[in-house]
Amino acid sequence: MKIEVRYLSKSGNTEKIAKAIAEAAGVTAKPITDKIDSEVDILFLGGAVYAFGIDNELKNFISTLNSSQIRNVAIFSTAAVVKSAYSNIAKLLAEKNITVLTREFHCKGEFKFMHKGHPNTADLERAKVFA
């Protein structure tokens, strides 16, 4: 089974989760600037919610994906305020006819004075279990 992990992280929160997922899956987490050039059974795709939406860079990455190459996507995310980026990311993937797994991973991310220390060790362990 071919597994890839890609993420967009501006503050480092989502990157921490990506690395935990990748460790559990036995692969290397890579930023979305690292294109996918082969067929993938499961793509763990992570991003964060910025000002109640996902970043344009992540939207552009999703636009490069195709359903003949990516069989399934598992979404993970971090955010300080909203509960998840799942719906934003899943909608874009569905428009590309890419199967999105219904199970997701989300945790709070540290932002300024909110959620100090997150993702923490417990969050990272939960991410590994998710993978």
Summary of the structure (lengths in Angstrom):
residues: 131
radius of gyration: 13.5
end to end distance: 13.5
largest distance: 43.1
contacts: 425
relative contact order: 0.21
helix: 32%
strand: 28%
